[in-house]
Amino acid sequence: MRLTRQTNYAIRMLMYCAANEGRLSRVPDIAKAYSVSELFLFKILQPLVEHGLVQTVRGRNGGVRLGKAATAITIFDVVRVTEESFAMAECFENDATECPLVDSCALNSALREALGAFFEVLAKYSIADLIKARPNVRALLGIEEFEPQLAAS
């Protein structure tokens, strides 16, 4: 199975937000980090917001942030939201009727088992896991270090 470009960059957008924890991330900054168009990222943003994976803050100082903890968002969560079809062969798509075996096909059963295993593995990994895998991810993404502001006592 091959994931779409949309899914790939949706995961990367979430990784950026997780690496930039504590601050709002700006789409232009994310686009620059991954050398992709802002328009493309804005298109990807909509389903992520609709499913609570990302929150947006409007206004001059607005941006995006994770909708829940990076440890609570799995790769499977993102794939489920961004991929349109999980048919692994065209004969298993809803409108396919040419094959006489379509309703009792052993290939269909084997491919469904493989897809289930694929989803099971994706569900084991969170966005936080992807960020922890590279200790220098902030630098690689061009995210500047910042000093958290302490509340005045």
Residue frames as qw, qx, qy, qz and C-alpha x, y, z in Angstrom:
[[0.000, 0.890, 0.456, 0.000, 0.00, 0.00, 0.00],
 [0.413, 0.194, 0.004, 0.890, 1.24, 3.45, -0.83],
 [0.101, -0.722, -0.468, 0.500, 0.10, 6.45, 1.19],
 [0.349, 0.827, 0.290, 0.330, -0.86, 9.62, -0.65],
 [0.381, 0.352, -0.170, 0.837, 1.20, 12.78, -0.62],
 [0.399, -0.644, -0.089, -0.647, -1.61, 14.36, 1.43],
 [0.862, -0.475, -0.179, -0.016, -1.20, 11.76, 4.18],
 [0.745, 0.103, -0.194, 0.630, 2.57, 12.07, 4.13],
 [0.168, 0.418, -0.116, 0.885, 2.44, 15.84, 4.67],
 [0.596, -0.633, -0.176, -0.462, -0.41, 15.63, 7.17],
 [0.871, -0.345, -0.220, 0.271, 1.84, 13.45, 9.34],
 [0.564, 0.189, -0.112, 0.796, 4.74, 15.84, 8.79],
 [0.159, -0.640, -0.074, -0.748, 2.58, 18.83, 9.73],
 [0.758, -0.603, -0.161, -0.190, 1.65, 17.12, 12.99],
 [0.824, -0.107, -0.178, 0.528, 5.30, 16.29, 13.62],
 [0.275, 0.457, -0.056, 0.844, 6.20, 19.96, 13.15],
 [0.451, -0.669, -0.088, -0.584, 3.50, 21.04, 15.61],
 [0.878, -0.434, -0.183, 0.088, 4.69, 18.45, 18.12],
 [0.698, 0.086, -0.137, 0.697, 8.29, 19.60, 17.77],
 [0.068, 0.430, -0.014, 0.900, 7.11, 23.19, 18.24],
 [0.471, -0.571, -0.670, 0.058, 5.18, 22.33, 21.42],
 [0.342, -0.574, -0.351, 0.656, 4.19, 25.28, 23.56],
 [0.048, 0.440, -0.177, -0.879, 3.90, 27.67, 20.62],
 [0.691, 0.580, 0.292, -0.318, 1.57, 28.09, 17.69],
 [0.505, -0.095, 0.622, 0.591, 2.99, 26.88, 14.39],
 [0.374, 0.643, -0.038, -0.667, 2.47, 28.98, 11.30],
 [0.850, 0.391, 0.354, 0.002, 1.60, 27.28, 8.01],
 [0.467, 0.845, -0.255, 0.052, 4.16, 29.38, 6.08],
 [0.235, -0.683, 0.682, -0.112, 6.89, 28.13, 8.44],
 [0.768, -0.029, 0.634, -0.088, 5.77, 24.52, 8.06],
 [0.750, 0.648, 0.128, -0.028, 5.64, 24.91, 4.27],
 [0.215, 0.857, -0.463, 0.067, 9.15, 26.34, 4.26],
 [0.505, -0.489, 0.703, -0.111, 10.49, 23.54, 6.48],
 [0.712, 0.114, 0.692, 0.024, 9.20, 20.88, 4.07],
 [0.035, -0.304, 0.542, 0.783, 9.58, 22.84, 0.81],
 [0.107, 0.462, 0.856, 0.205, 5.92, 22.46, -0.07],
 [0.068, -0.439, -0.255, -0.859, 3.28, 25.04, -0.99],
 [0.185, 0.021, 0.547, -0.816, 1.24, 26.77, 1.68],
 [0.639, 0.075, -0.192, -0.741, -1.91, 26.20, -0.37],
 [0.657, 0.059, -0.745, -0.096, -1.31, 22.44, -0.29],
 [0.239, -0.020, -0.774, 0.586, -0.88, 22.50, 3.51],
 [0.378, 0.041, 0.254, -0.889, -4.04, 24.57, 3.98],
 [0.714, 0.044, -0.462, -0.525, -5.94, 21.94, 1.98],
 [0.565, 0.019, -0.799, 0.205, -4.56, 19.19, 4.23],
 [0.016, -0.133, 0.554, -0.822, -5.40, 21.17, 7.36],
 [0.578, -0.169, -0.127, -0.788, -9.19, 20.99, 6.92],
 [0.826, -0.181, -0.496, -0.196, -9.70, 17.25, 7.63],
 [0.503, 0.059, -0.632, 0.587, -7.17, 17.39, 10.48],
 [0.182, -0.152, 0.305, -0.922, -9.17, 20.18, 12.13],
 [0.692, -0.162, -0.290, -0.641, -12.51, 18.46, 11.47],
 [0.850, -0.144, -0.507, 0.007, -11.29, 15.34, 13.28],
 [0.567, -0.817, 0.050, -0.097, -9.73, 17.19, 16.23],
 [0.872, -0.011, -0.035, 0.488, -6.12, 16.35, 15.39],
 [0.375, 0.136, -0.007, 0.917, -5.26, 20.04, 14.92],
 [0.053, -0.834, -0.454, 0.307, -6.68, 23.29, 16.29],
 [0.397, 0.479, 0.178, 0.762, -6.44, 26.62, 14.51],
 [0.227, -0.690, -0.326, 0.606, -6.13, 30.03, 16.11],
 [0.395, 0.746, 0.350, 0.406, -7.18, 32.91, 13.88],
 [0.182, -0.973, -0.040, 0.139, -5.76, 36.39, 13.79],
 [0.299, 0.873, -0.372, 0.100, -2.50, 38.19, 13.27],
 [0.124, -0.565, 0.786, -0.216, -0.65, 36.03, 15.78],
 [0.899, 0.005, 0.199, -0.390, -2.63, 32.90, 14.93],
 [0.194, 0.471, -0.847, -0.152, -1.47, 29.54, 13.80],
 [0.863, -0.096, -0.393, -0.304, -2.02, 25.85, 14.36],
 [0.201, -0.467, 0.785, -0.354, -1.33, 23.43, 17.19],
 [0.254, -0.060, -0.963, -0.068, -2.09, 19.83, 17.97],
 [0.566, -0.409, -0.240, -0.674, -5.69, 19.19, 18.95],
 [0.869, -0.481, 0.017, -0.116, -4.58, 16.64, 21.54],
 [0.478, -0.683, 0.524, 0.175, -1.31, 15.39, 22.98],
 [0.422, 0.577, -0.637, -0.287, 1.23, 14.08, 20.46],
 [0.127, -0.205, 0.957, -0.158, 1.25, 10.81, 22.44],
 [0.510, 0.329, 0.656, -0.450, -2.51, 10.43, 21.78],
 [0.618, 0.641, -0.110, -0.441, -2.34, 10.83, 17.98],
 [0.710, -0.149, 0.639, 0.255, -1.27, 7.70, 16.12],
 [0.008, -0.277, 0.636, 0.720, -0.14, 7.41, 12.54],
 [0.059, 0.364, 0.910, 0.188, -3.27, 5.30, 11.98],
 [0.072, 0.720, 0.473, -0.503, -5.43, 8.21, 13.20],
 [0.073, 0.613, -0.277, -0.737, -3.95, 10.40, 10.47],
 [0.025, -0.080, 0.865, 0.494, -4.16, 7.75, 7.75],
 [0.110, 0.502, 0.852, -0.104, -7.80, 7.06, 8.56],
 [0.109, 0.778, 0.279, -0.553, -8.62, 10.78, 8.18],
 [0.077, 0.683, -0.359, -0.632, -6.59, 11.54, 5.06],
 [0.094, -0.119, 0.892, 0.426, -6.81, 8.45, 2.85],
 [0.579, 0.136, -0.107, -0.796, -9.89, 8.07, 0.66],
 [0.918, 0.097, -0.217, -0.317, -9.81, 4.37, -0.12],
 [0.421, -0.528, 0.735, -0.067, -8.25, 1.29, 1.37],
 [0.928, 0.312, 0.134, -0.151, -9.12, -1.01, -1.54],
 [0.462, -0.563, 0.588, 0.352, -5.89, -2.87, -2.21],
 [0.276, 0.047, 0.789, 0.546, -6.96, -4.08, -5.66],
 [0.292, 0.069, -0.213, -0.930, -9.35, -2.46, -8.08],
 [0.461, -0.212, -0.777, -0.373, -11.63, -5.51, -8.15],
 [0.346, -0.399, -0.743, 0.412, -12.46, -4.91, -4.46],
 [0.068, 0.030, 0.078, -0.994, -13.74, -1.39, -4.96],
 [0.417, 0.302, 0.583, -0.629, -17.46, -0.81, -4.40],
 [0.623, 0.531, -0.018, -0.574, -18.45, -0.59, -8.07],
 [0.154, 0.415, -0.853, -0.276, -16.45, -3.61, -9.29],
 [0.794, 0.067, 0.398, -0.454, -18.68, -6.45, -10.46],
 [0.620, 0.528, -0.492, -0.306, -16.80, -8.08, -13.31],
 [0.188, 0.342, -0.908, 0.152, -15.09, -10.84, -11.31],
 [0.736, -0.299, -0.470, -0.385, -17.30, -13.79, -10.41],
 [0.677, -0.153, -0.595, 0.405, -15.17, -14.45, -7.30],
 [0.039, 0.550, -0.180, 0.814, -15.52, -10.98, -5.79],
 [0.637, -0.542, 0.042, -0.547, -17.85, -12.11, -2.97],
 [0.929, -0.340, 0.145, -0.029, -15.91, -15.25, -2.02],
 [0.638, 0.650, -0.325, 0.253, -12.36, -14.51, -3.11],
 [0.833, -0.378, -0.151, 0.376, -9.45, -15.86, -1.07],
 [0.481, 0.312, -0.017, 0.819, -7.28, -13.03, -2.40],
 [0.254, -0.720, -0.131, -0.633, -9.71, -10.51, -0.93],
 [0.790, -0.593, -0.155, -0.022, -9.43, -12.24, 2.44],
 [0.789, -0.083, -0.070, 0.605, -5.62, -12.29, 2.34],
 [0.270, 0.473, 0.051, 0.837, -5.41, -8.63, 1.35],
 [0.457, -0.745, -0.152, -0.461, -7.84, -7.60, 4.09],
 [0.843, -0.457, -0.130, 0.251, -5.68, -9.46, 6.62],
 [0.626, 0.149, -0.002, 0.766, -2.57, -7.69, 5.31],
 [0.032, -0.655, -0.122, -0.745, -4.32, -4.30, 5.50],
 [0.673, -0.696, -0.179, -0.177, -5.38, -5.05, 9.08],
 [0.814, -0.252, -0.082, 0.516, -1.76, -5.85, 9.98],
 [0.369, 0.423, 0.082, 0.823, -0.65, -2.59, 8.31],
 [0.320, -0.736, -0.145, -0.578, -3.18, -0.60, 10.36],
 [0.812, -0.540, -0.195, 0.106, -2.17, -2.43, 13.54],
 [0.689, -0.022, -0.062, 0.722, 1.47, -1.38, 13.10],
 [0.116, 0.537, 0.115, 0.827, 0.51, 2.24, 12.32],
 [0.544, -0.721, -0.236, -0.359, -1.62, 2.32, 15.48],
 [0.812, -0.349, -0.232, 0.405, 1.46, 1.44, 17.58],
 [0.498, 0.031, -0.001, 0.867, 3.28, 4.67, 16.68],
 [0.039, -0.885, -0.382, 0.262, 2.29, 8.12, 17.88],
 [0.348, 0.874, -0.032, 0.337, 3.37, 11.49, 16.56],
 [0.432, -0.829, 0.348, -0.077, 5.43, 11.80, 19.75],
 [0.869, -0.152, 0.406, 0.239, 7.27, 8.58, 18.84],
 [0.671, 0.602, 0.193, 0.388, 8.20, 10.05, 15.47],
 [0.011, 0.939, -0.171, 0.299, 9.59, 13.19, 17.10],
 [0.661, -0.644, 0.386, -0.005, 11.54, 11.26, 19.76],
 [0.925, 0.182, 0.220, 0.251, 13.21, 9.19, 17.04],
 [0.542, 0.515, -0.008, 0.665, 15.31, 12.23, 16.03],
 [0.450, -0.603, -0.356, 0.553, 16.70, 14.22, 18.96],
 [0.207, -0.318, 0.151, 0.913, 17.62, 17.12, 16.66],
 [0.248, 0.583, 0.728, 0.263, 14.24, 17.31, 14.90],
 [0.024, -0.904, -0.252, 0.344, 13.73, 20.97, 15.90],
 [0.212, -0.621, 0.421, 0.626, 16.97, 22.00, 14.23],
 [0.325, 0.099, 0.811, 0.476, 16.23, 19.88, 11.15],
 [0.145, 0.726, 0.658, 0.138, 12.87, 21.65, 10.76],
 [0.245, 0.418, 0.042, 0.874, 14.35, 25.12, 11.34],
 [0.468, -0.780, -0.363, -0.204, 12.42, 25.66, 14.55],
 [0.176, 0.605, -0.420, 0.653, 14.19, 28.19, 16.74],
 [0.482, -0.288, -0.713, 0.420, 14.75, 27.33, 20.36],
 [0.212, -0.683, -0.074, -0.695, 12.90, 29.52, 22.80],
 [0.141, 0.054, -0.735, 0.661, 12.94, 30.14, 26.49],
 [0.290, -0.618, -0.708, -0.178, 9.57, 29.45, 28.06],
 [0.093, -0.549, 0.135, -0.820, 8.22, 32.55, 29.75],
 [0.310, -0.233, -0.802, 0.454, 7.82, 32.16, 33.47],
 [0.250, -0.788, -0.470, -0.310, 4.71, 33.54, 35.07],
 [0.068, 0.545, -0.332, 0.767, 5.31, 36.62, 37.20],
 [0.472, -0.336, -0.764, 0.282, 5.02, 35.87, 40.89]]
